[in-house]
Amino acid sequence: MDGGPREHRLDTPEGEICWFEWGEPSPGRASLLLLHATGFHARLWDRVVAALPAGTHVVAPDHLGHGRSAKPASLSDWAATSDALLPLVDRLTGSPLVGCGHSMGGYVLTRLAARRPAAFRHLVLVDPVIMEPALYDEAAGQPVPDPAGHPVARRRARWDGWEAMNAHFAQRPPYTHWQPEVLADYCRFGLLPAAEGEGFDLACPPALEASVYLNALRTSPYRWLEDMVAPVSVIRARTGERTSALDFSVSPTWPGLGDALGAVRDEQWSEHSHFIPMEAPERLAALLADLL
């Protein structure tokens, strides 16, 4: 689909949400809502959008704390991060929504679809990092470690420009498996002018990103999954033994999720890692186009 997006801002009780829009809504035609993963931003969907049919109406927000949206000190509750997007969903009531969420974006999508069931026509959960129920039960009431001690908090935050960031990551997994154009989008739109000094800072501050990871099991989505009414498609990456909580070469999603949700599609794209939208944007776009 040709043409760049229009950038919008929306005031919400949790802070300003930045969102991007391609195309125009059309009565009787579904719109596409795209939700990104932890530490990323809305413009990582650019290559998926480019592969959609011309005229498709697409909306992609930056989650709270990410991209160009408001930056709280931490993100301690994924449910609250989800609810920050409810005002945006409420703006899109003129057309039925096909929602597609990757990783944390898939978790967020389930919450939105449960809170606004009439808004959604279909949900596509792309490796949505929803774990088996017992893990949420085990984590309940446990203290959350200081984000400063998490390895993500030690990520390099300051760069001279997106080109330097791109050159650095192009030599490192998992980015070596991404399509080069997607990596360029990640770097180009993933930096903001530094608030102090020269250069550019990551649009998702490392300590804030670390707080997202540390709170992944804080709120069980099984509290609301049964409130969803739209058909669900689950797409999972290859399976295997994860070497750490940050090993995304294989799927972190519970293999039984599709059955638990009564998914109409439960597929494993075994040739891909967790970063399916970055490795196979055209394939994902084809699936979404069929649903639209």
Phi, psi and omega per residue, in radians:
M1 nan 2.266 -3.050
D2 -1.463 2.766 3.032
G3 1.662 2.414 3.122
G4 -1.425 2.967 -3.083
P5 -1.467 2.821 2.984
R6 -1.695 2.368 -3.114
E7 -1.681 2.326 -3.141
H8 -2.233 2.832 3.024
R9 -2.266 2.476 -3.126
L10 -2.340 2.146 3.073
D11 -1.339 2.288 3.093
T12 -2.310 2.874 3.109
P13 -1.026 -0.455 -3.124
E14 -1.552 -0.161 -3.104
G15 2.281 3.026 -3.079
E16 -1.254 2.318 3.074
I17 -1.883 2.238 3.030
C18 -1.644 2.354 3.101
W19 -2.486 2.696 -3.064
F20 -2.066 2.603 -3.046
E21 -2.418 2.293 3.030
W22 -2.015 2.484 3.098
G23 1.220 -2.964 -3.117
E24 -2.284 2.518 3.071
P25 -1.143 2.576 -3.119
S26 -2.334 2.274 -3.127
P27 -0.970 2.301 3.105
G28 1.503 -0.184 3.118
R29 -1.878 2.452 3.141
A30 -1.277 2.576 2.972
S31 -1.779 2.770 -3.084
L32 -1.948 2.183 3.083
L33 -1.889 2.110 -3.080
L34 -1.980 2.238 -3.076
L35 -2.145 2.184 -2.998
H36 -1.527 3.087 -3.065
A37 -1.609 2.998 3.096
T38 -0.987 2.335 3.065
G39 1.414 -0.068 -3.084
F40 -1.829 -2.711 -3.095
H41 -2.786 2.956 -3.005
A42 -1.121 -0.534 -3.048
R43 -1.320 -0.061 2.984
L44 -1.220 -0.169 3.067
W45 -1.521 -0.020 -3.019
D46 -0.952 -0.713 -3.063
R47 -1.333 -0.496 3.002
V48 -1.165 -0.818 -3.127
V49 -1.071 -0.699 -3.115
A50 -1.080 -0.454 -3.109
A51 -1.599 -0.001 3.121
L52 -1.439 2.788 3.088
P53 -1.039 2.566 3.114
A54 -0.996 2.439 3.088
G55 1.569 -0.063 3.122
T56 -1.124 2.314 3.089
H57 -1.542 2.108 -3.049
V58 -2.247 2.400 3.041
V59 -2.209 2.292 3.132
A60 -2.425 1.957 3.112
P61 -1.619 2.753 2.857
D62 -1.474 2.192 3.078
H63 -1.050 2.744 3.011
L64 -0.910 2.313 -3.125
G65 1.501 -0.093 -3.068
H66 -2.100 2.799 3.026
G67 0.917 -2.192 -3.096
R68 -1.833 0.203 3.068
S69 -1.447 2.972 -3.094
A70 -1.021 2.619 -3.081
K71 -2.022 1.647 2.982
P72 -1.218 2.956 -3.126
A73 -1.141 -0.607 3.114
S74 -2.707 2.936 3.082
L75 -2.148 1.625 -2.980
S76 -1.656 -0.048 -3.067
D77 -2.586 1.974 -3.125
W78 -1.128 -0.509 3.101
A79 -1.127 -0.727 3.111
A80 -1.159 -0.661 3.073
T81 -1.076 -0.672 3.096
S82 -1.145 -0.843 -3.058
D83 -1.109 -0.391 3.088
A84 -1.087 -0.362 -3.130
L85 -1.637 -0.054 -3.141
L86 -1.031 -0.713 3.088
P87 -1.043 -0.557 3.087
L88 -1.227 -0.778 3.089
V89 -1.023 -0.680 -3.136
D90 -1.154 -0.441 3.074
R91 -1.290 -0.327 -2.996
L92 -1.805 0.447 -3.037
T93 -1.285 -0.147 -3.115
G94 -1.261 -0.347 -3.126
S95 -2.341 2.559 3.020
P96 -1.140 2.599 -3.072
L97 -1.895 2.339 2.815
V98 -1.711 2.045 -3.123
G99 -1.759 2.428 3.088
C100 -2.331 2.083 3.134
G101 -2.195 2.361 3.126
H102 -1.848 2.310 3.060
S103 0.998 -2.168 3.087
M104 -0.972 -0.557 3.107
G105 -1.064 -0.544 3.070
G106 -1.213 -0.746 3.051
Y107 -1.015 -0.850 3.140
V108 -1.017 -0.732 -3.113
L109 -1.061 -0.680 3.136
T110 -1.103 -0.676 3.132
R111 -1.152 -0.778 3.129
L112 -1.093 -0.731 -3.110
A113 -1.213 -0.501 3.079
A114 -1.329 -0.624 -3.131
R115 -1.387 -0.473 -3.126
R116 -2.287 1.111 -3.018
P117 -1.062 -0.549 -3.101
A118 -1.276 -0.234 -3.042
A119 -1.414 -0.377 -2.935
F120 -1.943 2.418 3.093
R121 -1.732 -0.519 3.140
H122 -2.798 2.576 3.106
L123 -2.120 2.279 3.071
V124 -2.019 1.945 -3.119
L125 -1.775 1.911 -3.079
V126 -1.709 1.776 -3.098
D127 0.744 1.169 -2.875
P128 -1.426 0.275 3.123
V129 0.780 0.678 2.965
I130 -1.666 2.085 -3.022
M131 -1.574 3.044 3.088
E132 -1.174 2.609 -3.021
P133 -0.951 -0.635 -3.063
A134 -1.062 -0.548 -3.124
L135 -1.161 -0.641 3.088
Y136 -1.208 -0.641 3.104
D137 -1.114 -0.726 -3.123
E138 -1.163 -0.595 -3.086
A139 -1.408 -0.297 -3.072
A140 -1.046 2.244 3.098
G141 1.411 -0.097 3.122
Q142 -1.336 2.479 3.104
P143 -1.154 2.539 3.127
V144 -1.662 2.204 -3.127
P145 -1.088 2.837 3.084
D146 -1.146 2.172 3.138
P147 -0.992 -0.460 -3.106
A148 -1.087 -0.391 3.138
G149 -1.559 -0.089 -3.122
H150 -1.386 2.481 -3.109
P151 -1.024 -0.540 3.127
V152 -1.115 -0.527 -3.136
A153 -1.143 -0.289 -3.128
R154 -1.690 0.165 3.081
R155 -1.068 2.593 3.049
R156 -1.155 2.175 -3.054
A157 -1.816 -0.422 -3.045
R158 -1.880 2.305 -3.134
W159 -2.345 2.656 3.077
D160 -1.239 -0.496 -3.133
G161 3.116 2.983 -3.069
W162 -1.181 -0.500 -3.129
E163 -1.123 -0.714 3.113
A164 -1.145 -0.706 3.099
M165 -1.102 -0.749 3.138
N166 -1.086 -0.802 -3.138
A167 -1.087 -0.645 -3.138
H168 -1.171 -0.858 -3.058
F169 -1.335 -0.404 -3.115
A170 -1.082 -0.322 -3.119
Q171 -1.742 0.056 -3.006
R172 -2.183 2.402 2.999
P173 -1.244 2.615 0.099
P174 -1.492 -0.038 -3.011
Y175 -1.160 -0.408 3.114
T176 -1.106 -0.345 -3.129
H177 -1.674 -0.120 3.108
W178 -1.335 2.694 2.945
Q179 -1.104 2.368 -3.065
P180 -0.972 -0.617 -3.139
E181 -1.167 -0.586 3.117
V182 -1.214 -0.742 3.094
L183 -1.065 -0.711 3.106
A184 -1.075 -0.695 3.095
D185 -1.124 -0.716 3.117
Y186 -1.007 -0.784 -3.095
C187 -1.333 -0.769 -3.074
R188 -1.071 -0.736 -3.072
F189 -1.804 0.043 -3.108
G190 -1.715 0.161 3.115
L191 -2.135 2.583 3.051
L192 -2.218 2.610 3.084
P193 -0.937 2.364 -3.102
A194 -1.052 2.381 3.112
A195 -1.175 -0.549 3.109
E196 -2.331 2.415 3.113
G197 1.360 -2.927 -3.091
E198 -1.684 2.872 3.066
G199 1.629 -2.819 -3.040
F200 -2.351 2.566 3.121
D201 -1.969 2.669 3.043
L202 -0.991 2.360 -3.122
A203 -1.180 -0.422 2.993
C204 -1.911 1.810 -3.086
P205 -0.995 2.405 -3.069
P206 -0.953 -0.719 -3.132
A207 -1.141 -0.639 3.110
L208 -1.191 -0.737 3.090
E209 -1.058 -0.703 3.109
A210 -1.062 -0.667 3.135
S211 -1.121 -0.549 3.096
V212 -1.134 -0.842 3.138
Y213 -1.060 -0.736 -3.061
L214 -1.209 -0.370 -3.115
N215 -1.847 0.287 -3.063
A216 -1.076 -0.512 -3.093
L217 -1.846 0.169 -3.040
R218 -1.179 -0.658 -3.087
T219 -2.179 2.055 -3.107
S220 -1.314 2.190 3.091
P221 -1.227 -0.246 3.137
Y222 -1.186 -0.138 3.026
R223 -1.203 -0.417 -3.066
W224 -2.290 -0.106 -3.064
L225 -1.002 -0.604 -3.122
E226 -1.241 -0.178 3.114
D227 -1.506 -0.124 3.089
M228 -1.320 2.460 3.125
V229 -2.061 -0.332 -3.116
A230 -1.263 2.570 3.020
P231 -1.021 2.591 -3.062
V232 -2.131 2.377 2.942
S233 -1.996 2.310 3.103
V234 -2.009 2.195 3.087
I235 -2.054 2.130 -3.101
R236 -2.068 2.658 3.078
A237 -1.409 -3.106 3.115
R238 -1.034 2.637 3.095
T239 -1.718 2.839 -3.139
G240 2.872 3.077 -3.136
E241 -1.420 2.121 3.108
R242 -1.382 2.373 -3.121
T243 -1.481 -0.309 3.107
S244 -2.861 3.002 3.124
A245 -1.147 -0.308 -3.140
L246 -1.829 0.235 3.074
D247 -1.504 1.842 -3.133
F248 -1.900 0.331 3.051
S249 -1.230 -0.352 3.071
V250 -2.236 2.953 -3.048
S251 -1.261 2.333 3.008
P252 -1.601 -0.023 -3.046
T253 -1.424 2.460 3.087
W254 -1.029 2.139 -3.123
P255 -1.056 -0.405 -3.130
G256 -1.502 0.084 -3.048
L257 -1.101 -0.766 -3.111
G258 -1.004 -0.788 3.108
D259 -1.119 -0.721 -3.120
A260 -1.099 -0.553 -3.125
L261 -1.597 -0.117 -3.028
G262 1.119 0.699 -3.047
A263 -1.066 2.437 3.081
V264 -1.383 -0.317 3.048
R265 -2.452 2.252 3.102
D266 -2.414 1.685 -3.001
E267 -2.083 2.557 3.007
Q268 -1.953 2.038 3.086
W269 -1.600 1.409 -2.891
S270 -1.214 -0.223 3.104
E271 -1.481 -0.002 -3.070
H272 -2.121 2.682 3.021
S273 -1.451 -2.991 3.105
H274 -0.994 -0.433 -3.031
F275 -1.556 0.973 -3.082
I276 -1.025 -0.823 -3.115
P277 -1.112 -0.418 -3.127
M278 -1.491 -0.472 -3.105
E279 -1.657 -0.511 -3.049
A280 -2.431 1.005 -3.098
P281 -1.096 -0.621 -3.121
E282 -1.205 -0.691 3.126
R283 -1.134 -0.730 3.113
L284 -1.159 -0.702 3.118
A285 -1.084 -0.662 3.123
A286 -1.103 -0.725 3.106
L287 -1.092 -0.775 -3.120
L288 -1.168 -0.672 3.127
A289 -1.084 -0.667 3.099
D290 -1.097 -0.673 -3.132
L291 -1.263 -0.559 -3.132
L292 -1.310 nan nan
